[in-house]
Structure formats: structure tokens, C-alpha cells
Amino acid sequence: KPLSGKTALITGGARRLGRAIGLELAQAGADVAITFRRSAREAQHTVIDLGSFGVRAVALRCDITEEKSVRSAIRETVKELGGIDILVNNAANYETVEFDQITLQQWDAIFASNTRGPFLVSREALKHLRERRGKIINLGSLGGLRAWASHAHYCSSKAAVHMLTKVMAKALAPELAVNYIAPGMIDLGEKAAASFMKKMARETP
């Protein structure tokens, strides 16, 4: 239990990758807070599964693009679990749109969730992370490193997260460590994507 006594906050932790991260951290002994926006039912199931590892777990409704909502979630996390050692900025949106079809609303919405969100949550959690010399992990993307023709707004938002991480790492050192990880394709078990995932698996080391 290398993370025993530590507390982690994971945005978008109700399902998919955020849930998987939460379960790994709980298995390592950390108490875990997850945020969700619409996935209340999945969040409650995840909290039950997190608790099965003998740790404390809490789910908090939060819109990571809204300052007031983020402040409330940070406050509740500290109140329920005592502090924050690890922040995982996982919540994000993904969308496939041809370049000439992207609307201004779609562009702004992707940047609000994928880029403004991690900045805002990090800024609001900073005081608590500094108290414990904590760590911030931002979820970047392979799409932030490679140009995907039908994902201009998504790729641009994730490339911005990569640069934001580098700036944060310099600005917050030496008290805090800040890193990003850039996953590639993730098989979520969707039947419609099965053949595509097999193709991607052959191309992925």
C-alpha cells in the first residue's frame, strides 16, 4: 500500500479511464475523491468499488469549467478526506468533426473542458497541494502530439494541456511535481468499435 495515508482527487472519475485510475490508486491505499458532471449513477457505483479496497471514497458533482463549482468540489474534498496529495486532471471531452464543419461553439466547448478545466482545478487545489508537497498529473493525449485530421479542436486543446503542464512544472517547482501522460487509443469494450480497435492494436507497440 505505497499510497496509504494519501488522498487523491480525480476529475471525471466515475467511468472509463478516470474510474480505472481511481481503482488503481485505491488499491495502492489512497483515499479517493472523484468528480462527475452527469454520471451520478456510475459515480455511486465507482465509490462503492473504491471503498471495497478499505479506503475512504467520495463522489462530488462538479462542472470543471465553472469556477464556483470547482471551488465547492475542492472544499468538499478537503472537508471529507482531510487534504489533497494527488490531483489527476482527467475530465475531458472528445469529439470527431471535419475541420470545415467545426463550429465556434464546438471549439470553445472543447477548450473549456479540456484546457480551462485542468488549469482551473489545479489553481483552486494549489493551496492544499502545497501543504502536502503534492503531485499533479494532467491527462494529455496522443492527439496532442500528432495531427488527427478530423479532430482539430480536440488535438489543439490537448497540445495546450501539454504546454500548460510544462509551464506549471516550472512555475510550481520545487514544492509540486507536475506531469502529463498522453495515452493513445483505449479499448472501452464498445462493440461498434471492435474491428477498429483490433486494427489499432496491431499498430500499437
SVG drawing of the C-alpha trace seen along z (x, -y; Angstrom):
<svg xmlns="http://www.w3.org/2000/svg" viewBox="-28 -31 41 38">
<polyline fill="none" stroke="black" stroke-width="0.4" points="0.0,0.0 2.5,-2.6 -0.2,-5.4 -1.6,-4.6 -2.4,-7.9 -2.5,-9.8 -5.6,-11.5 -6.3,-11.7 -8.7,-13.8 -9.6,-12.6 -11.8,-14.7 -14.2,-12.8 -13.6,-9.7 -17.0,-8.0 -16.3,-5.9 -13.8,-4.8 -10.2,-6.0 -10.9,-8.1 -12.6,-5.1 -9.6,-2.9 -7.1,-5.4 -9.2,-5.7 -9.3,-2.0 -5.5,-1.7 -4.9,-4.5 -7.4,-3.0 -5.7,0.4 -2.4,-1.3 -4.0,-2.6 -5.1,-6.1 -8.4,-7.7 -10.1,-8.9 -12.5,-11.7 -13.9,-11.6 -15.9,-14.4 -18.6,-13.8 -20.9,-16.1 -23.8,-13.9 -22.8,-10.3 -24.3,-10.3 -25.2,-6.6 -21.8,-5.5 -20.2,-7.7 -22.0,-5.9 -21.1,-2.5 -17.5,-3.6 -17.5,-4.9 -18.7,-1.5 -16.0,0.2 -13.3,-2.2 -14.5,-1.5 -14.0,2.2 -10.3,1.6 -10.7,0.4 -10.2,-3.3 -12.4,-6.3 -14.1,-7.4 -16.5,-10.2 -18.2,-11.4 -18.8,-15.1 -20.8,-16.7 -18.6,-19.3 -18.5,-21.3 -14.8,-21.8 -15.3,-24.7 -17.1,-26.7 -15.1,-28.5 -17.8,-28.3 -18.4,-24.6 -14.7,-23.8 -14.2,-25.7 -17.1,-23.8 -15.6,-20.4 -12.2,-21.3 -13.7,-22.4 -15.8,-19.3 -12.8,-17.0 -10.7,-18.6 -13.6,-18.5 -14.4,-14.8 -10.8,-13.5 -8.6,-16.0 -6.5,-17.3 -5.2,-16.6 -1.9,-14.9 -2.5,-13.9 -4.6,-15.7 -5.4,-13.9 -6.9,-16.2 -8.7,-13.5 -12.1,-15.0 -12.3,-16.0 -14.4,-15.7 -13.6,-14.0 -15.3,-14.7 -14.8,-13.9 -15.6,-16.7 -14.2,-17.5 -12.2,-20.7 -14.6,-22.8 -17.6,-21.6 -16.3,-22.7 -18.5,-25.4 -17.2,-28.2 -19.4,-26.7 -17.8,-23.2 -14.3,-24.8 -14.9,-26.8 -16.6,-23.9 -13.7,-21.5 -11.2,-24.1 -13.4,-24.9 -13.4,-21.3 -10.0,-20.1 -7.8,-23.1 -9.5,-25.6 -10.7,-22.7 -7.2,-21.4 -6.0,-25.0 -8.9,-25.9 -8.9,-22.8 -5.1,-23.0 -5.3,-26.6 -8.0,-26.1 -6.4,-23.0 -2.9,-24.6 -3.0,-25.7 -3.9,-22.3 -1.4,-20.5 1.4,-22.8 0.6,-21.9 1.4,-18.3 4.1,-18.8 1.7,-17.1 1.7,-16.0 -0.4,-17.0 -1.0,-14.6 -2.7,-16.1 -4.2,-13.7 -2.8,-14.7 -3.3,-12.7 -1.5,-11.2 -3.8,-13.6 -1.9,-16.5 1.3,-15.2 0.0,-14.0 -2.2,-15.8 -5.6,-14.0 -7.4,-15.5 -10.9,-15.2 -10.0,-16.3 -8.6,-19.8 -10.2,-21.3 -9.5,-18.2 -5.9,-17.9 -5.3,-21.6 -6.8,-21.5 -4.6,-18.6 -1.5,-20.2 -2.3,-23.2 -2.6,-20.9 0.9,-19.6 2.4,-23.1 0.3,-24.1 1.9,-21.1 5.4,-22.2 4.7,-25.8 3.1,-24.6 6.1,-22.3 8.4,-25.3 6.1,-27.7 5.3,-25.3 8.7,-23.7 10.2,-22.6 7.2,-22.2 5.0,-20.4 5.7,-17.9 3.6,-18.3 3.5,-15.8 1.3,-14.8 0.6,-11.4 -0.5,-11.0 -2.4,-7.8 -3.2,-6.5 -6.4,-4.6 -8.1,-2.9 -10.5,0.0 -13.6,-0.7 -15.3,2.5 -17.7,0.9 -18.9,3.5 -19.2,0.9 -15.5,0.1 -14.3,3.7 -12.8,4.0 -11.2,0.6 -9.6,1.5 -8.2,4.7 -6.6,2.6 -5.2,0.1 -3.9,2.9 -1.8,4.3 -0.3,0.8 0.4,0.1 3.6,1.4"/>
</svg>
